[in-house]
């Protein structure tokens, strides 16, 4: 049986008897010649309401005792929570520190010059006169990024703390791979 050549209905006709017999999704997948992934089997079963055996093909051991569930009274009210009064007004977020624009390393360059010399590709919109005369920063690029350090920072923005941390971690990772750090 080839999984890719079968319709969903045909696949279900093969899977349902195996699922009722308690065979796991991994074992069902091996019955097909092109061996679909376990996830493909689980997805098809989930979408069509076919119940597979419990994980690992194990059924709960009736001899083991389970903890009884705590019952809640229907009209029970939760205990009152203590009020939390802020000791001081919430701290204001720090405004982003402005990044100084880079000194001009050269005159602004057109696209072909930027591409040939591997320079910063940040467009200078204030000097834009049309596609033939569009100009770019032209400062040296930062590693394999398309922009110089200043414009790379401007393109990413400050972002949330997690985004800034991820960006720093990625830079460190790249530097370690290149043997810089």
N, C-alpha and C positions, 0 to 999 in steps of 0.2 A: 504494500500500500504506500502510495506516495502522497504525503501531506499536501504538497503544493498543487497537485492535480485534483484534489477533492474539494467539493463544496462544503459549506458549514454543516448542512444536514447530513451529508455522508460521513463527515468526521464524527458528528455526534452519535450516529448509529454504531460506530466502532468504539467510541469512548464510553458510552453509557453502560454497556454490559461489564466493562472492565472496572468502572467506578463502583458499580453495585457489588462487584466481587471484592472490593476493598484494595484494589491495586493503586499504587501512588502515581502521581502525575509523571514522575521521572520514568517509572517503569512503562507507563502507557506510551511515552514518547519513543522508547526504544522499539516499540512494535511497528513503527513506521520506518520505511527504508531510508528516508532523508532525515530522520530524527529531528523533529521540531523541538524547540526549547521547552523546558518545563513550564516556563511562563506562558508560552502559547497555549499549552494544554489547560493551565489554570485559568487563563483569560477566557477561553472558549467555554469552559465549564461555568465560570462565574457569570458570564453574559447570558447563558441559557439555563441557569438554575440547576445545574447538575452538581450534586454534592459528592466531593471526593472524601477519601478516608482522612482521619486526623493526621497531623504532621508525623512523619516517620512511620506511618501505617500502624501506630500503636493505639490501642483503645485504653481508656482509663481503667486502672486496676480497682475492682470493687472492694478488695480487701483493705485498701488504704483509706483512712478516714480523711474526709475533707473538713475544713473549718466551717462551722455553721455561719451563715450570713447574719449580720446584725439587722434586725428589723427596726424600722423607724415608725414611730407613731404617726398617724395621718395628720393630726392637727398639732404636732409638736412644733414649737418655735425654736429656732436656733438660739443659743445663748447670746446675749448682747455683746457686741465687740466694743472694746475700749476706744474712746475717741482719740484720734491722733491729731494733736495741734502742732502745726509747724513752728519750730523755734524761731526761725527767721524767714524772711520772704525768699521765694525760690531764686536760685542763682540765675543771673542773666547769661545766656550763651555768649561766648566770646565772639566778637566779629572776626571774620576771616582776615588774616594778615595779607595785605596786598603784596603781590610779587612784583618786584621791580622789572620793568621791561628790559630785555637784553640790549646791550649796546649793539649798534649796527656793525656787523663784521664786514659787510660789504654793501654795495648798493643793492636794492631789491632786484631780484632776478626773475626772468620769465620762466615758464614751466620747463622748457627744454634745458635751460641752464641748471635749474634746481635738480632735475632728474639726472643729468649727466654728471654733476659734481656731488651727488648724494648730500644735498643740503635740505634745510627745513622747508616743508611744503605748506606752511601756514599762509593762507591768502591775505594779502593786504587790500582789504575792501575799499579803503579810502583812496587807493590809487588804481582802482578798477575802471578801465575804460572799455572793456569788451574782451571777448575770448582771445583776441590776437595780442592784446597788450596787458593781460592780467599779470600781476606781479606777486611774488612770494617772498617770505622773510629772507631766506638764503643763509641763515646762520648754520653752523655745523650741527648735524643731527645728533640726537642722544641715542647711541647704540643702534638697535634695529628699529627704533621708533621713527615715525615719519616727521616728527617735529623736534625742534631744539628744546632744551630743558624748560625754558620759559613757556613756550607754547604747548608743550606736553602737559605741563601743570594746568594751563588754562583750558585745555581740551577736556581734561578729566573733571575739573571743578573740585571743590573741597569735599563734597559728599559727606556721608555719615561716618562716624568713627570706624565702624566695621569696614566700610569701603576704603578708607584711608589706610587702615591696618592691612587689608588685603593687598592694596597697591604696594605698600612698603615690603610686605612679605614676598610678593612676586619679584620686585626689584632685587631683593637680597638673594632669592633663589637663582635668578638669572646671573647675578654677579658671581655666585658660588660656582655655577656651571662653567663660567668662563674663566674661573680661577683668579678673579680680581680680588676677592676677599679671602 
